[in-house]
Amino acid sequence: MATKIEGAAGRKGAVKSDREIMEDLEAINLAADWADISQGLRKDLGHQLHSQWIKPIQVGGFCKETGTLDLYLPTEFSANWVLDRFADRLSLAWKIAKNDIRNVKIQVHPGRRKLPDISLHDGGFGGGRRAANDRSDSSMITVAAGTIGEQGFSSSVGLDPSLTFAAFITGETNILGCNAAQRMAATETPQFSPLYLKAATGQGKTHLLHAIGHTYLASHPRARIFYCSAERFMVEFVQALKQNQMMEFKARLRSFDLLLVDDIQFIIGKASAQEELLYTIDALLAEGKRLVFAADRAPQALDGVEPRLLSRLSMGLVADIAPADIELRRKILESKLTRFAPLEVPGDVIEFLARTITRNVRELVGGLNKLIAYAQLTGQTVSLQLAEEQLTDILSANRRRITIDEIQRTVCQFYRLDRSEMSSKRRARAIVRPRQVAMYLSKVLTPRSYPEIGRKFGGRDHSTVIHAVRLIEDLRTRDADMDGDVRSLLRQLES
Ligand SMILES: Nc1ncnc2c1ncn2[C@@H]1O[C@H](COP(=O)(O)OP(=O)(O)OP(=O)(O)O)[C@@H](O)[C@H]1O
């Protein structure tokens, strides 16, 4: 049997056999995995190292018999360089991404193998990032942006040109975070510093950090900006320590006008590096410089971070970005769709994706991209049926969603209460506190809004839910028993 492939722009392509189509699909899946791996490495290594060494990597074929994946680089020199420095990381990342990979072979390109002709202008798979083999130049950042040079911080500013405020869609759940980020990037000095962005994975923290960098640079072209992940900060710190270059390290770190530190939860447990970060924060704040941190949890919930650093992290504004609600998910999909025009995606497909892919925006956008890529590749029309068939992994992962009913049931079992107490009007402390815990867990584990949660707890007002969430958050930082209870409930519910 042969299937006709219709190109991205509606061109008629060649007739492909089923085997060729399977190979193309395998290549698409590898490209999607590579987009995720590459994105992680970009955060870790910074934009400059990433664009120089990782981005040129082309994913070759995967041999099922030997479990070997080929990675190609354009020159002997770059292949050796990547082999020396990144072989272990690349191999580990691929093994985690794809169980059946046993070896990763890094070598010079024997002759270019192209991915199927599909147009993902938006950046390909994996939530709007560039597709694996997209080698387009992204030289958006100029030297003025604070190339640090020499050793120590080896990355330059590290901003992704596609992550701007213009591309960031706002709704009720992220408007506070976005406004605060815009203030941090504005010409006027913000009334708060640092800004601490808190959100679960894939809800746009990194996007906002990059957007701050772009906007600030546009109005301060000579500004020195540093973007890195906390993990990267640790690596740089340890290297400087080993190479006896702490003075240079400190001096460079303190010379920045804007410091953007992503994934601060990874700073955990390294006392000397934490201390250095603490001094840097103090020094930069004293000079009125701007600092932004992003993490997947509140400062108080960062285990193993010393109290003085915690107090610095939370002394400015802590802006919470809640999981995107249905309206925002719809808006994001619609905005992404404009880039695929004239391709048509029916309204019911958008609605289905927005309603089903609720865990995070990365998966949502990744799902849309994958669906469109598949439809273009096989010449099929985008439909609900195609979405159900092609996105089984994403959809089933999202369907395993925790519900408020489940949370109420688990909390009642845990505290040995009757289920009716979740909605009752009784105000005895032994009932009120578990009810507040259940409201808190509903906010943390489900995408429901405060009013929706209130309704599930006997029609309570949203302000009661907000109060409960804040109270439990606060109690968790002061009362070890309460924190222990919540952790144990979280484990039960997430298992
Ligand atoms: N509101 C939004 N509008 C447009 N795109 C968004 C929005 N939120 C997230 N995205 C996109 O979703 C993807 C994931 O976002 P991002 O990497 O910023 O998440 P994150 O919160 O930093 O996640 P992690 O904690 O896993 O690093 C990116 O492609 C980003 O551009």
The ligand as a MOL file (V3000), in Angstrom:
LIG
                    3D

  0  0  0     0  0            999 V3000
M  V30 BEGIN CTAB
M  V30 COUNTS 31 33 0 0 0
M  V30 BEGIN ATOM
M  V30 1 N 1.4220 31.7370 28.5040 0
M  V30 2 C 2.1350 31.1870 27.5150 0
M  V30 3 N 2.0170 31.6630 26.2630 0
M  V30 4 C 2.7240 31.0880 25.2490 0
M  V30 5 N 3.5710 30.0600 25.3990 0
M  V30 6 C 3.7280 29.5610 26.6320 0
M  V30 7 C 3.0260 30.0960 27.7590 0
M  V30 8 N 3.3650 29.3940 28.8480 0
M  V30 9 C 4.2620 28.4760 28.4450 0
M  V30 10 N 4.4740 28.5720 27.1200 0
M  V30 11 C 5.3410 27.7290 26.2910 0
M  V30 12 O 5.3710 26.4380 26.9120 0
M  V30 13 C 6.6750 25.8880 26.8700 0
M  V30 14 C 7.1650 25.5950 28.2790 0
M  V30 15 O 7.3660 26.8320 28.9750 0
M  V30 16 P 8.6550 27.1040 29.8930 0
M  V30 17 O 9.8530 26.3640 29.3940 0
M  V30 18 O 8.7970 28.5680 30.0570 0
M  V30 19 O 8.1580 26.4170 31.2350 0
M  V30 20 P 8.8380 26.3840 32.6680 0
M  V30 21 O 7.7910 26.8540 33.6200 0
M  V30 22 O 10.1340 27.0900 32.6890 0
M  V30 23 O 9.0490 24.8210 32.8420 0
M  V30 24 P 10.2080 24.0160 33.6220 0
M  V30 25 O 9.9860 24.2660 35.0860 0
M  V30 26 O 9.9340 22.5920 33.2520 0
M  V30 27 O 11.5200 24.5130 33.1400 0
M  V30 28 C 7.5390 26.9160 26.1530 0
M  V30 29 O 7.5860 26.5640 24.7960 0
M  V30 30 C 6.7820 28.2240 26.3230 0
M  V30 31 O 7.0590 29.1260 25.2800 0
M  V30 END ATOM
M  V30 BEGIN BOND
M  V30 1 1 1 2
M  V30 2 1 2 3
M  V30 3 2 2 7
M  V30 4 2 3 4
M  V30 5 1 4 5
M  V30 6 2 5 6
M  V30 7 1 6 7
M  V30 8 1 6 10
M  V30 9 1 7 8
M  V30 10 2 8 9
M  V30 11 1 9 10
M  V30 12 1 10 11
M  V30 13 1 11 12
M  V30 14 1 11 30
M  V30 15 1 12 13
M  V30 16 1 13 14
M  V30 17 1 13 28
M  V30 18 1 14 15
M  V30 19 1 15 16
M  V30 20 2 16 17
M  V30 21 1 16 18
M  V30 22 1 16 19
M  V30 23 1 19 20
M  V30 24 2 20 21
M  V30 25 1 20 22
M  V30 26 1 20 23
M  V30 27 1 23 24
M  V30 28 2 24 25
M  V30 29 1 24 26
M  V30 30 1 24 27
M  V30 31 1 28 29
M  V30 32 1 28 30
M  V30 33 1 30 31
M  V30 END BOND
M  V30 END CTAB
M  END
